[in-house]
Amino acid sequence: MFNKILIANRGEIAVRIIRTCRDMGIISVAVFSEADRESLHVQIADESICIGKAHAKDSYLDMDRIISAALATGAQAIHPGFGFLSENPKFAQKCREHGIVFIGPNHTSMEKMGDKIQARLTALSAGVPITPGSQGEVKTFEQAAHVGEMIGYPLMIKASAGGGGRGIRKVESKETLKDLFLSAKNEAEAAFGDGRLYIEKCIESPRHVEVQILADSHGNIVHLYDRDCTVQRRNQKILEEAPSSYISDETREKMGRCAVSIAKACGYVNAGTVEFLVDKDRNFYFCEMNTRIQVEHPVTEAIVGIDLIEWQIRVAAQEQLSFSQEDVRICGHAMECRINAEDSSKNFAPCPGTILEMHQPGGIGVRVDSGVYQGYTIPPFYDNMIAKLIVTGSSREQCIIRMKRAITEYLFYGIKTNIDFQIAILSSEKFQKGEYGTDLCSELLGDYIE
C-alpha cells in the first residue's frame, strides 16, 4: 500500500479523496493554483504544494508541473479525481514513465474507450447493444446521407473525441444534414483537434442510466449496479439517483452483465462507468464509458456500502477485490443534488464571489461533500459546482421527501446557487412519478434555461 498520494485536483473531489486517504492511514498531498491557496482541500491535506497560476492550463492541466510536484514530495501515486487530467492517456502514461502509479486504468484502455467510435466497436464485439448508426467514422456528407437513409431521422451527429456536449448536432431531416454535419466537424476540430464524426439514431427523450464497475489486476470484475442520471441541463447532469426506478430488475441484471463484458473487452482495471441510453420501450443501448470516478459516485456508495475511492486506491496498489458479484447487494435508495454557484435569474450564469454566511444541511440519511466554507471566495476560473448533497432512504419516495427537507436547510449569503431550481425539479409531478426524460429541465423552465 502507498504511504503518500498526491491528489491532482481541487474542490470537493479533492476533499473527498483526502478523507479516504486519512481513513486508510495514507499521507495526502494537495496541489493548488495561486487562486486556490485558501481552498479547503489545501487546508485539510497533510501536505500541499503550489503548481502554478490561476488558469487551469497553467496549473491543474500542466502535466509536467504535477509530475514534478509528486516527485518533489515523494508521492508514490497520483489520484486524478474527475475532470482535468483524469481521462488523459498521455498523463497516465507519463506517470508510469516516472515511476508514479496512476490511480485509474492504463493508457491503452483509456485511449480505446475515450475514442467513441472505437468504444462503439468494442461494445459491438462484446455483444452489447448499440444504437443503430454508422459502424465507424463518417468522413463525408455523402456517407452521412447514406447512413441517414438507412436509420431514418431524427439522427445524432457526434464527435468521436467529444465531451461536454461539444461536437454534437441533432438532425431532424436530410435538408439540414449537410450544414449540421459541417458545423459539428468544425466544432470538433476546434475543441478537440479531432474532427472525426459518427452517426447514430436519435432516441427521443431517453433515460440516461449508467453502471458502475470495479476491476482489479487479477482478472476480477464486478458491477455495483446502476445510477439514473437523466436529469440534465445543457447535457450536464445535475441530479442523480440509485438505483434507477425506470428499469426492471431483469434489465438491471442484464445491463450490469453488459457493463462487465465491455470492461473485459478493453482490459479495464480500476473504477469505471458504462453509460447507456434507455428508450420508451425500456430497450437499452451502449452510449460511452467514463474511465474515471464519476461526480455522482456517492449514490452508488450509499446503496452498496462500498467506498469507491478506497477501492480505486487498493486496486492501483495491486490488491485483489475482497468481494464477488454475489456479495454486492442493493440496500435502499440514494439521491444526489449538485449545488452550483450560479444565478438562476440570469440564465444560470456562474456566480463566483465570497460566501459571507453559510449553513449546510444535516440529520439522518444526509451526506454533504463540499469544497467550500464560510468566508471562502469562490474563484471564477473553474467549474462552479461547490458541493454535492446526498440523501439515503428506504425508498425513492423517502429520498425525495428527505432531499426536499435537507436542501431547504442550506443557507448561503454572498453568492447565488441553483438550490431553487433543484427544489423545482424535486417538486415536479413528472419527477416524483418517475415519468420523465432528458428534456425534463427544458419542460420545467422552457426558454428560461436555454
ZAMARGU-4260 file (C-alpha; in steps of 0.2 Angstrom, whole numbers, plus 5000, padded with zeros to 4 digits):
<rodrens>
0) 5000/5000/5000 | 5006/5018/4996 | 5012/5029/5010 | 5009/5045/5001 | 4997/5050/4987
5) 4996/5066/4978 | 4978/5072/4973 | 4979/5081/4956 | 4963/5090/4958 | 4954/5103/4968
10) 4937/5107/4977 | 4925/5094/4984 | 4933/5079/4975 | 4950/5083/4982 | 4942/5084/4999
15) 4933/5068/4996 | 4949/5059/4991 | 4959/5066/5006 | 4946/5060/5018 | 4948/5042/5012
20) 4967/5043/5012 | 4966/5048/5031 | 4954/5033/5034 | 4967/5022/5026 | 4982/5030/5035
25) 4989/5037/5019 | 4998/5054/5019 | 4989/5066/5006 | 4997/5079/4996 | 4986/5093/4989
30) 4991/5103/4974 | 4984/5120/4971 | 4984/5135/4959 | 4988/5153/4965 | 4969/5156/4965
35) 4966/5141/4977 | 4978/5145/4990 | 4964/5147/5003 | 4954/5132/4997 | 4948/5119/5009
40) 4957/5104/5001 | 4973/5114/5004 | 4969/5117/5022 | 4965/5099/5027 | 4978/5089/5017
45) 4994/5083/5026 | 5005/5092/5013 | 5002/5105/4999 | 5012/5112/4985 | 5008/5126/4973
50) 5008/5121/4955 | 5005/5137/4945 | 4994/5152/4941 | 4975/5153/4942 | 4970/5147/4924
55) 4969/5128/4923 | 4981/5127/4909 | 4995/5134/4920 | 4991/5123/4934 | 4979/5108/4935
60) 4981/5104/4917 | 5000/5106/4917 | 5006/5088/4917 | 5025/5092/4920 | 5021/5103/4935
65) 5010/5089/4943 | 5023/5076/4940 | 5037/5087/4947 | 5026/5090/4962 | 5024/5072/4965
70) 5042/5069/4963 | 5047/5083/4975 | 5035/5077/4989 | 5039/5059/4987 | 5021/5054/4982
75) 5021/5036/4976 | 5004/5038/4967 | 4993/5051/4959 | 4974/5051/4961 | 4967/5062/4947
80) 4949/5064/4953 | 4937/5069/4939 | 4939/5082/4925 | 4956/5090/4922 | 4968/5076/4918
85) 4958/5061/4924 | 4954/5054/4907 | 4970/5059/4898 | 4980/5044/4892 | 4996/5054/4890
90) 4996/5059/4908 | 4993/5041/4914 | 5007/5035/4903 | 5019/5050/4909 | 5015/5045/4927
95) 5021/5027/4924 | 5036/5033/4915 | 5042/5042/4930 | 5038/5028/4942 | 5022/5035/4949
100) 5006/5025/4950 | 4991/5032/4941 | 4976/5028/4951 | 4965/5024/4936 | 4965/5012/4921
105) 4980/5011/4910 | 4983/5022/4895 | 4978/5009/4882 | 4960/5006/4890 | 4958/5025/4891
110) 4963/5028/4873 | 4951/5014/4867 | 4936/5019/4877 | 4940/5038/4875 | 4938/5036/4857
115) 4919/5035/4855 | 4920/5027/4838 | 4932/5013/4845 | 4921/5012/4860 | 4906/5008/4850
120) 4915/4994/4840 | 4922/4987/4857 | 4904/4986/4864 | 4898/4978/4847 | 4912/4965/4848
125) 4907/4961/4866 | 4889/4958/4861 | 4882/4974/4869 | 4868/4983/4860 | 4872/4999/4852
130) 4861/5012/4845 | 4858/5010/4826 | 4871/5020/4816 | 4887/5020/4807 | 4900/5006/4811
135) 4915/5018/4810 | 4920/5036/4805 | 4908/5045/4794 | 4920/5055/4783 | 4909/5064/4770
140) 4892/5072/4769 | 4888/5058/4756 | 4892/5044/4768 | 4881/5054/4781 | 4867/5055/4769
145) 4868/5036/4766 | 4868/5032/4785 | 4853/5044/4787 | 4843/5034/4773 | 4847/5018/4782
150) 4842/5023/4800 | 4830/5037/4797 | 4828/5054/4805 | 4830/5062/4818 | 4848/5057/4820
155) 4863/5062/4830 | 4880/5068/4823 | 4893/5066/4837 | 4912/5069/4838 | 4922/5054/4841
160) 4933/5064/4854 | 4918/5073/4860 | 4914/5078/4878 | 4904/5091/4887 | 4891/5092/4873
165) 4903/5099/4860 | 4903/5092/4843 | 4885/5085/4844 | 4871/5090/4832 | 4853/5084/4831
170) 4847/5082/4813 | 4829/5082/4810 | 4829/5080/4791 | 4840/5077/4776 | 4838/5095/4771
175) 4848/5101/4786 | 4860/5087/4787 | 4874/5095/4777 | 4876/5111/4786 | 4875/5102/4803
180) 4887/5089/4798 | 4900/5103/4793 | 4897/5113/4809 | 4899/5098/4820 | 4915/5093/4811
185) 4922/5111/4813 | 4917/5112/4831 | 4925/5095/4835 | 4941/5100/4826 | 4942/5117/4836
190) 4938/5109/4853 | 4947/5093/4852 | 4959/5094/4837 | 4950/5079/4830 | 4936/5081/4818
195) 4931/5063/4816 | 4912/5060/4817 | 4900/5046/4819 | 4881/5045/4817 | 4868/5036/4827
200) 4849/5035/4828 | 4842/5049/4839 | 4832/5041/4854 | 4819/5054/4859 | 4819/5059/4877
205) 4829/5045/4883 | 4833/5039/4901 | 4852/5040/4905 | 4856/5025/4915 | 4874/5021/4920
210) 4883/5006/4928 | 4897/5007/4940 | 4911/4994/4938 | 4926/4989/4948 | 4940/4978/4941
215) 4956/4973/4948 | 4973/4967/4940 | 4969/4949/4945 | 4955/4947/4932 | 4940/4951/4944
220) 4927/4962/4938 | 4911/4967/4947 | 4897/4979/4943 | 4889/4989/4958 | 4873/4991/4949
225) 4865/5007/4941 | 4863/5025/4943 | 4849/5036/4934 | 4857/5052/4928 | 4843/5058/4917
230) 4840/5075/4925 | 4852/5086/4914 | 4853/5104/4909 | 4863/5108/4893 | 4869/5090/4893
235) 4876/5092/4911 | 4870/5081/4925 | 4863/5090/4940 | 4853/5077/4950 | 4856/5058/4951
240) 4849/5043/4960 | 4852/5025/4963 | 4845/5013/4958 | 4835/5018/4943 | 4816/5017/4946
245) 4814/5016/4927 | 4821/4999/4923 | 4816/4981/4929 | 4827/4970/4940 | 4829/4959/4925
250) 4835/4973/4914 | 4846/4979/4928 | 4855/4962/4929 | 4857/4962/4910 | 4864/4979/4910
255) 4876/4975/4923 | 4882/4960/4914 | 4884/4971/4898 | 4895/4983/4908 | 4906/4969/4914
260) 4908/4962/4896 | 4914/4979/4890 | 4926/4981/4904 | 4933/4964/4899 | 4934/4968/4881
265) 4945/4983/4884 | 4956/4975/4898 | 4950/4988/4910 | 4957/4989/4928 | 4951/5001/4942
270) 4934/5010/4943 | 4924/5015/4928 | 4907/5019/4922 | 4897/5012/4907 | 4883/5023/4901
275) 4868/5018/4892 | 4853/5026/4884 | 4836/5018/4888 | 4821/5021/4876 | 4802/5022/4879
280) 4801/5003/4877 | 4814/5000/4890 | 4827/4994/4877 | 4845/5000/4882 | 4860/5004/4871
285) 4878/5007/4875 | 4882/5026/4875 | 4900/5028/4881 | 4912/5023/4895 | 4920/5035/4908
290) 4937/5029/4913 | 4937/5038/4930 | 4927/5041/4946 | 4911/5050/4942 | 4904/5065/4951
295) 4889/5055/4956 | 4899/5040/4964 | 4892/5044/4981 | 4874/5037/4977 | 4882/5020/4972
300) 4892/5020/4988 | 4876/5023/4998 | 4866/5008/4991 | 4880/4995/4991 | 4891/5001/5006
305) 4907/5001/4997 | 4920/5016/4997 | 4924/5018/4978 | 4939/5029/4982 | 4946/5017/4994
310) 4945/5003/4981 | 4952/5013/4967 | 4967/5015/4978 | 4968/4997/4983 | 4966/4991/4965
315) 4980/5003/4960 | 4991/4995/4974 | 4988/4978/4965 | 4976/4972/4979 | 4963/4959/4974
320) 4944/4963/4976 | 4938/4956/4993 | 4921/4953/4987 | 4912/4945/4972 | 4897/4949/4962
325) 4886/4938/4973 | 4892/4949/4988 | 4885/4965/4981 | 4868/4969/4986 | 4857/4985/4984
330) 4851/4992/5000 | 4838/5006/5000 | 4839/5021/4988 | 4850/5036/4987 | 4849/5053/4978
335) 4861/5067/4974 | 4859/5086/4970 | 4874/5096/4963 | 4875/5113/4972 | 4882/5125/4959
340) 4886/5143/4962 | 4876/5151/4948 | 4862/5164/4946 | 4846/5156/4940 | 4838/5173/4936
345) 4852/5176/4924 | 4851/5161/4914 | 4861/5151/4926 | 4877/5161/4924 | 4892/5156/4936
350) 4892/5166/4952 | 4909/5167/4959 | 4911/5178/4975 | 4914/5177/4994 | 4902/5166/5005
355) 4898/5179/5019 | 4887/5166/5028 | 4884/5148/5026 | 4875/5134/5034 | 4874/5116/5027
360) 4861/5103/5030 | 4862/5088/5042 | 4852/5075/5050 | 4848/5056/5047 | 4852/5050/5030
365) 4861/5066/5024 | 4879/5067/5017 | 4887/5083/5011 | 4903/5083/5000 | 4909/5101/5000
370) 4924/5111/4995 | 4918/5127/5002 | 4917/5136/5019 | 4910/5152/5027 | 4922/5166/5022
375) 4929/5157/5006 | 4930/5166/4990 | 4924/5156/4975 | 4936/5159/4961 | 4930/5162/4943
380) 4942/5151/4934 | 4935/5133/4937 | 4919/5123/4937 | 4905/5131/4948 | 4900/5115/4957
385) 4904/5119/4975 | 4895/5104/4984 | 4885/5088/4982 | 4870/5085/4994 | 4867/5066/4995
390) 4852/5058/5005 | 4848/5040/5008 | 4832/5032/5012 | 4822/5015/5012 | 4813/5020/4996
395) 4814/5033/4982 | 4799/5042/4989 | 4808/5044/5006 | 4823/5051/4997 | 4813/5064/4988
400) 4805/5070/5004 | 4822/5069/5013 | 4831/5079/4999 | 4817/5092/5000 | 4819/5094/5018
405) 4838/5094/5018 | 4841/5106/5003 | 4830/5119/5011 | 4841/5119/5026 | 4855/5126/5015
410) 4859/5145/5019 | 4871/5155/5008 | 4874/5173/5009 | 4885/5182/4997 | 4883/5171/4982
415) 4869/5164/4972 | 4866/5145/4970 | 4855/5133/4960 | 4845/5127/4975 | 4829/5135/4969
420) 4830/5125/4953 | 4834/5109/4962 | 4818/5112/4973 | 4808/5115/4957 | 4814/5098/4950
425) 4810/5089/4966 | 4793/5096/4966 | 4789/5092/4948 | 4775/5079/4946 | 4784/5071/4932
430) 4800/5068/4943 | 4790/5062/4958 | 4781/5049/4947 | 4797/5044/4938 | 4789/5049/4921
435) 4802/5060/4913 | 4817/5060/4900 | 4832/5071/4897 | 4821/5085/4892 | 4813/5087/4910
440) 4823/5103/4914 | 4818/5111/4897 | 4800/5107/4901 | 4801/5114/4918 | 4808/5131/4913
445) 4807/5132/4894 | 4817/5145/4886 | 4822/5152/4903 | 4836/5139/4905 | 4841/5138/4886
</rodrens>
